[in-house]
C-alpha cells in the first residue's frame, strides 16, 4: 500500500511539472502577447509560423481602437503592441503622462490616401463637401497635410505635423471635416464625399492605394514620424525574445505578406531602435511645445 501511494505521488508530481512547463500552445513554446487592431490577414499568420520555428507562440490580443493597446501595454496586460506609428505614440505618451513605453523596432510605412466612392479626381469633389478624417492627432495632421500638399487647403506652417481643422488658414472649397476613429474612415465612404484613410486600414477593407484619388509619399524625408513600430515597456527593451520577433518582421515572406495585406502600399522598413527613440523624443518635445 505504501509503495502504491509513493508511485501515485511520483506520477502526480510528474504531471504537475509537465503542466507547469506547458502553455496554451501545448508545445512548450514561449508565449508572447501582442496587442493589435487587426488580427486578420496574411502578415500575422506568417509571423506566427516564423515565430513558432523560433520557439515562440505569438498570441494576438485584438483591440477596437487606437488607445487601448497602449494602455494595456503600460499596465502590463500585454507584452508588446504593433499597430501605431511614432507620430501617434508621441502625443499619446505626452497626453497620458506615460514614460514606460518605447519602440523596440520598425515594421512598415503605409501611405495615407484620399478615397471616395463617388469621385475619381480631386477636381470632381464639389465645394462644401464633407470629408472624413481620423480624430487622433497624428493621423488627423497627416491627412490634412496631404490636402495641403494637393492644394485643396492651406495649413498654418506653425501647425507642424499635428495640424487640426483650426489650423486651416485657407479653405477655398469650403470643405467640412468629420472627425472619427481611424477604423471608421472606410465604413463611412457611402456617407461622405471622400475619406482620408491610412493604407493599412484601407487594405483591411479591401482597398488598394491605386484606388485612392491622391496619396502621400512614404519615401519622403517627412515620412519618418509615420514609421510603424513594435512597442514594449521600457524595462523590456533588451528582451531577446521580443527582439527575435522584431527581426522576423524583416523576413522576405513577411514582406510579401505586408504587400498583400496593404494592397501593395505597405513597405517594410528596418530602422534601429535608437533612431526610432530619437525621432519619438523629438515628436514628444514638439507636442509639449505646441
C-alpha positions, 0 to 999 in steps of 0.5 A, a space after each residue: 500500500 505504501 509503495 502504491 501511494 509513493 508511485 501515485 505521488 511520483 506520477 502526480 508530481 510528474 504531471 504537475 511539472 509537465 503542466 507547469 512547463 506547458 502553455 496554451 500552445 501545448 508545445 512548450 513554446 514561449 508565449 508572447 502577447 501582442 496587442 493589435 487592431 487587426 488580427 486578420 490577414 496574411 502578415 500575422 499568420 506568417 509571423 506566427 509560423 516564423 515565430 513558432 520555428 523560433 520557439 515562440 507562440 505569438 498570441 494576438 490580443 485584438 483591440 477596437 481602437 487606437 488607445 487601448 493597446 497602449 494602455 494595456 501595454 503600460 499596465 502590463 496586460 500585454 507584452 508588446 503592441 504593433 499597430 501605431 506609428 511614432 507620430 501617434 505614440 508621441 502625443 499619446 505618451 505626452 497626453 497620458 503622462 506615460 514614460 514606460 513605453 518605447 519602440 523596440 523596432 520598425 515594421 512598415 510605412 503605409 501611405 495615407 490616401 484620399 478615397 471616395 466612392 463617388 469621385 475619381 479626381 480631386 477636381 470632381 469633389 464639389 465645394 462644401 463637401 464633407 470629408 472624413 478624417 481620423 480624430 487622433 492627432 497624428 493621423 488627423 495632421 497627416 491627412 490634412 497635410 496631404 490636402 495641403 500638399 494637393 492644394 485643396 487647403 492651406 495649413 498654418 506652417 506653425 501647425 507642424 505635423 499635428 495640424 487640426 481643422 483650426 489650423 486651416 488658414 485657407 479653405 477655398 472649397 469650403 470643405 467640412 471635416 468629420 472627425 472619427 476613429 481611424 477604423 471608421 474612415 472606410 465604413 463611412 465612404 457611402 456617407 461622405 464625399 471622400 475619406 482620408 484613410 491610412 493604407 493599412 486600414 484601407 487594405 483591411 477593407 479591401 482597398 488598394 492605394 491605386 484606388 485612392 484619388 491622391 496619396 502621400 509619399 512614404 519615401 519622403 524625408 517627412 515620412 519618418 514620424 509615420 514609421 510603424 513600430 513594435 512597442 514594449 515597456 521600457 524595462 523590456 527593451 533588451 528582451 531577446 525574445 521580443 527582439 527575435 520577433 522584431 527581426 522576423 518582421 524583416 523576413 522576405 515572406 513577411 514582406 510579401 505578406 505586408 504587400 498583400 495585406 496593404 494592397 501593395 502600399 505597405 513597405 517594410 522598413 528596418 530602422 534601429 531602435 535608437 533612431 526610432 527613440 530619437 525621432 519619438 523624443 523629438 515628436 514628444 518635445 514638439 507636442 509639449 511645445 505646441 
